């Protein structure tokens, strides 16, 4: 129901009209009179009461609440906003004279972006081929020029999502290591769940209360992390018909979701599945898309000036595609043009994996950015 609201002037005028209608003689309600001052004072109080009514109305429904009011509304059901997720990636540590000595990269070693503002820390991965429990870090043997180690951003959130090659400063001096770099873009960091996302998720949660339904599985998976995209495939184990079985194919934007996320999703699903129903949680099959964007530069503009913004925009679009979604060629062209702006005069035919058409996916596949390059159009 819509509220019938009045502004200050309307409140004053209505009050004066009501008062005058009850008097047998004309009263003085001119500006500055005592009677008018009383009417204006009452109108001010009425405005305040209107404001309070609107505030109460806004927080009595989740859809119209925002900020802390969303959290307090959800807390009565034991639901909390999902926290931020730190970005993770693989860092390549390089020795320029690998034959002279070996080196150890300890857990906790610091690497930074080229501007020094975003910091990553080396994390432990006992399955890494270079890991040594005895050394407490990753060992680069003599004669090996580079090794790859996992790193995690020290600040949780999307701020850790950086382009390839940006994490190139050693924040910790490591004997036998001269430089470092990240060969791939970082895309799996996520900010704290916003109001819109948590509202959408709680709708799934209410729909899941019957349990053992697809809505229940949707709610369980989406409640693990705000960065996940996924696809639920029923009665199919990957090409073969299998009744009473479903698989959930997931990705977190990186194209290689971690074992810990897979385990967390499986645990969440297990509380919702029906008794006797089997399931599996799998990584999405990765399709890498290499993009070549031919451009004609405006006068005085260099290719490097244009590349950074266009590559970032294209990478973000591709890496935000959900599992099972195709890469739209036309959308990619419009994103590139918007990012380049007046720095180019025209754009040639963009190719995706060597062809100028959409990249389609099958069930359980996900598209992620490969090499994104700008070239001078001939």
C-alpha positions in Angstrom: 0.0 0.0 0.0 1.4 3.4 -1.0 1.6 6.1 1.7 -0.1 9.4 1.1 2.8 11.8 1.9 2.7 15.6 2.2 5.5 18.2 2.0 6.0 21.0 4.5 4.0 23.6 2.5 1.1 21.3 2.0 1.0 20.4 5.7 1.0 24.1 6.7 -1.7 25.1 4.2 -4.0 22.2 5.1 -3.6 23.0 8.8 -4.5 26.7 8.2 -7.5 25.8 6.0 -8.8 23.4 8.7 -8.3 26.0 11.5 -9.9 28.8 9.5 -12.9 26.6 8.6 -13.8 26.2 12.3 -13.6 29.9 13.1 -16.6 32.3 12.6 -14.2 35.2 11.8 -11.1 35.7 9.6 -7.9 34.7 11.6 -4.4 36.1 11.0 -2.2 33.4 9.5 0.2 35.8 7.8 4.0 35.0 7.8 5.4 35.9 11.2 2.1 35.6 13.1 1.8 33.5 16.2 -0.9 31.3 14.7 1.2 30.6 11.6 4.2 29.8 13.7 2.2 27.1 15.6 1.1 25.6 12.3 4.6 25.5 11.0 5.9 23.9 14.2 3.3 21.2 13.9 4.1 20.7 10.3 7.8 20.1 11.2 6.8 17.4 13.7 4.5 15.8 11.1 7.4 15.6 8.6 9.5 13.9 11.2 6.7 11.4 11.9 6.4 10.7 8.2 10.2 10.0 8.0 9.9 7.6 10.9 7.0 5.8 9.3 9.0 5.4 6.0 12.0 4.1 8.0 10.0 1.5 9.8 8.3 0.4 6.5 11.6 0.0 4.7 13.1 -2.3 7.3 10.0 -4.5 7.8 10.7 -6.1 4.4 14.0 -7.6 3.2 13.5 -6.3 -0.4 13.5 -2.7 0.8 16.2 -3.0 3.5 19.8 -2.2 2.9 23.2 -2.4 4.7 23.1 -3.3 8.4 19.3 -3.7 8.2 19.7 -6.6 5.7 22.1 -8.3 8.2 19.8 -7.9 11.1 16.8 -9.2 9.1 18.7 -12.3 8.1 20.2 -12.9 11.5 16.9 -14.1 12.8 17.2 -17.1 10.5 20.9 -17.7 11.2 22.0 -16.5 7.8 25.1 -14.4 7.5 26.5 -12.4 4.6 29.4 -14.3 2.8 32.8 -12.7 3.5 35.4 -11.6 1.0 37.6 -14.1 -0.7 41.4 -13.5 -1.1 42.8 -13.9 -4.6 45.1 -16.8 -5.2 47.4 -17.6 -8.1 50.6 -19.4 -9.1 53.8 -17.3 -9.0 56.9 -18.1 -11.0 60.2 -17.5 -9.2 63.2 -17.1 -11.5 67.0 -17.4 -11.1 69.1 -15.7 -13.7 72.1 -17.9 -12.8 70.5 -21.2 -11.9 73.7 -23.2 -12.2 75.5 -21.5 -9.4 73.3 -22.6 -6.4 70.0 -23.9 -5.3 67.4 -21.9 -3.3 64.5 -22.3 -0.9 61.4 -20.2 -1.1 59.9 -20.2 2.4 56.2 -20.2 3.2 55.2 -16.6 3.9 57.6 -15.0 1.5 56.2 -11.8 0.1 55.7 -10.7 -3.6 54.2 -7.5 -4.7 52.6 -5.8 -7.7 54.7 -3.4 -9.7 53.3 -0.4 -7.8 54.0 -2.1 -4.5 50.4 -1.7 -3.3 49.0 -5.3 -3.5 50.8 -7.9 -1.6 50.8 -11.7 -2.0 52.3 -14.3 0.3 53.6 -17.7 -0.5 51.3 -20.5 0.8 51.9 -24.2 1.5 50.9 -26.8 -1.0 52.3 -30.2 -0.1 51.2 -31.6 -3.5 53.5 -29.2 -5.3 56.5 -31.0 -6.9 58.9 -28.5 -5.4 57.6 -28.6 -1.9 60.0 -29.8 0.9 58.6 -30.4 4.4 62.2 -30.5 5.7 63.1 -27.1 4.2 59.7 -25.6 5.1 59.3 -24.2 1.6 59.7 -24.8 -2.1 63.2 -25.9 -3.3 64.6 -24.8 -6.6 67.3 -27.3 -7.4 70.6 -26.3 -8.9 70.3 -26.0 -12.7 66.6 -25.3 -12.7 65.9 -21.7 -13.7 62.4 -21.3 -12.4 59.7 -23.0 -10.2 56.0 -22.3 -9.6 54.6 -21.7 -6.1 51.1 -20.9 -4.9 50.6 -17.4 -3.5 47.6 -15.8 -1.7 46.7 -12.1 -1.5 47.1 -10.7 2.0 44.0 -8.5 1.6 40.8 -10.4 0.9 38.6 -9.0 -1.9 38.6 -8.3 -5.7 41.5 -5.9 -5.3 43.8 -8.9 -5.6 42.5 -9.6 -9.1 45.4 -8.3 -11.3 46.6 -8.9 -14.9 49.3 -11.3 -15.9 52.8 -10.1 -15.3 51.8 -7.5 -12.7 53.1 -9.4 -9.6 56.7 -8.8 -10.3 58.4 -7.5 -7.2 60.1 -9.5 -4.5 59.1 -8.2 -1.1 61.3 -10.8 0.7 64.9 -11.2 -0.3 65.4 -14.9 -1.3 68.9 -16.2 -1.9 69.1 -17.6 -5.4 66.0 -15.9 -6.7 66.4 -12.8 -8.8 62.9 -12.0 -10.0 59.3 -13.3 -10.2 56.1 -12.9 -12.2 52.6 -14.3 -12.5 52.1 -15.8 -15.9 48.2 -15.8 -15.7 45.7 -13.1 -14.8 44.2 -13.4 -11.2 40.4 -13.5 -11.2 39.3 -15.5 -8.2 39.3 -12.8 -5.5 35.8 -11.6 -4.4 34.5 -8.8 -2.2 32.1 -9.3 0.6 28.6 -10.3 -0.6 26.6 -7.2 -1.5 22.9 -6.6 -0.6 21.6 -7.7 -3.9 23.5 -11.0 -3.9 22.5 -12.0 -0.3 18.9 -11.1 -1.0 18.9 -13.4 -4.1 20.6 -16.2 -2.0 18.1 -16.0 0.8 15.3 -16.5 -1.7 17.0 -19.8 -2.7 17.4 -20.7 1.0 13.6 -20.3 1.6 12.9 -22.4 -1.5 15.3 -25.1 -0.2 13.6 -25.7 3.2 11.8 -28.7 1.8 15.3 -30.2 1.1 16.2 -32.9 -1.4 15.2 -30.6 -4.3 17.2 -28.8 -6.9 16.5 -25.5 -5.1 18.0 -27.0 -2.0 21.2 -28.0 -3.9 21.3 -24.5 -5.5 21.1 -23.0 -2.0 23.8 -25.2 -0.6 26.3 -24.5 -3.4 25.7 -20.8 -3.6 26.2 -20.5 0.2 29.8 -21.7 0.0 31.4 -18.8 -1.8 30.1 -15.6 -3.6 32.5 -16.2 -6.5 31.3 -19.7 -7.5 29.5 -20.4 -10.8 28.1 -23.9 -11.2 25.9 -26.3 -13.2 23.7 -29.1 -11.8 23.4 -32.1 -14.2 21.0 -34.8 -13.2 20.9 -38.5 -14.1 24.1 -38.3 -16.1 27.6 -39.3 -14.9 29.5 -37.6 -17.8 28.0 -39.1 -20.9 26.2 -42.2 -19.5 22.6 -42.3 -18.3 22.6 -43.0 -14.5 19.3 -42.7 -12.6 19.5 -41.4 -9.0 22.8 -39.6 -9.6 23.7 -35.9 -10.1 26.9 -34.0 -10.6 27.7 -30.4 -9.8 30.3 -28.8 -12.0 31.8 -25.7 -10.5 34.4 -22.9 -11.1 35.5 -19.9 -9.1 36.7 -17.8 -12.0 40.1 -19.2 -12.2 39.4 -22.3 -14.4 41.1 -24.5 -11.7 39.0 -24.4 -8.5 40.9 -25.6 -5.4 40.4 -28.9 -3.6 39.2 -27.1 -0.5 36.4 -25.4 -2.4 35.4 -28.8 -3.9 35.3 -30.3 -0.5 33.3 -27.5 1.0 30.7 -27.7 -1.8 30.4 -31.5 -1.3 29.9 -31.1 2.4 27.2 -28.5 1.8 25.4 -30.7 -0.7 25.5 -33.7 1.6 23.3 -32.0 4.1 20.6 -31.4 1.5 20.6 -34.5 -0.8 18.0 -37.2 -0.4 18.9 -40.5 1.3 20.3 -42.9 -1.3 21.0 -40.3 -3.9 24.6 -40.2 -5.2 26.4 -37.2 -6.4 29.8 -35.8 -7.4 31.4 -32.4 -7.3 33.7 -31.8 -10.2 35.8 -29.0 -11.7 34.4 -27.6 -14.9 36.1 -28.7 -18.1 38.2 -25.7 -19.1 38.1 -24.1 -22.5 40.8 -21.4 -23.0 40.0 -18.6 -25.4 42.8 -16.8 -27.2 41.7 -13.4 -28.5 43.4 -11.3 -31.1 42.0 -7.7 -31.5 43.3 -5.8 -34.6 43.1 -2.0 -34.2 43.9 1.2 -36.1 45.4 3.7 -33.6 44.5 7.4 -33.4 47.3 9.8 -34.2 50.0 9.9 -31.6 48.7 6.8 -29.7 50.9 3.8 -29.0 49.7 0.2 -28.9 50.8 -0.1 -25.2 48.6 2.8 -24.3 45.5 1.0 -25.6 46.4 -2.6 -24.6 46.1 -2.5 -20.8 42.5 -1.2 -20.7 41.2 -3.4 -23.5 42.9 -6.6 -22.3 41.6 -6.0 -18.7 38.0 -5.5 -20.0 38.0 -8.5 -22.3 39.7 -10.7 -19.6 37.1 -9.7 -17.0 34.2 -10.5 -19.3 35.5 -13.9 -20.3 36.5 -14.9 -16.7 33.1 -13.9 -15.4 31.2 -16.3 -17.7 29.3 -18.9 -15.7 29.7 -22.7 -16.3 27.8 -23.7 -19.4 27.7 -20.2 -20.9 29.1 -19.4 -24.4 31.5 -16.5 -25.2 29.5 -14.1 -27.3 31.6 -12.7 -30.2 29.5 -9.6 -30.7 29.6 -8.8 -27.0 33.4 -9.1 -27.0 33.6 -6.6 -29.9 31.5 -4.0 -28.1 33.5 -4.4 -24.9 36.7 -3.9 -26.8 35.4 -0.8 -28.6 34.1 0.7 -25.3 37.4 0.1 -23.5 39.5 1.6 -26.4 37.3 4.6 -26.8 38.9 7.5 -28.8 42.4 5.9 -28.7 41.6 4.0 -31.9 39.9 5.0 -35.1 38.7 1.6 -36.1 38.8 -2.1 -35.2 39.4 -5.0 -37.5 37.9 -8.5 -37.3 38.4 -10.0 -33.8 39.3 -13.7 -33.7 38.6 -16.1 -30.9 40.8 -19.2 -31.1 41.5 -18.2 -34.7 37.9 -17.8 -35.9 35.4 -14.9 -35.9 32.4 -16.5 -34.2 31.0 -17.4 -30.8 32.8 -20.0 -28.7 30.2 -22.4 -27.6 30.4 -24.9 -24.7 28.9 -28.2 -23.9 27.4 -29.2 -20.5 29.9 -28.9 -17.7 32.4 -26.7 -19.6 33.5 -23.2 -18.7 35.3 -20.6 -20.8 38.3 -18.7 -19.4 40.7 -16.2 -20.9 43.9 -17.4 -22.5 46.2 -15.0 -24.4 44.5 -11.6 -25.1 46.5 -9.6 -27.7 46.1 -6.3 -29.5 47.7 -6.0 -33.0 48.0 -3.3 -35.5 45.4 -3.7 -38.2 46.8 -3.8 -41.7 
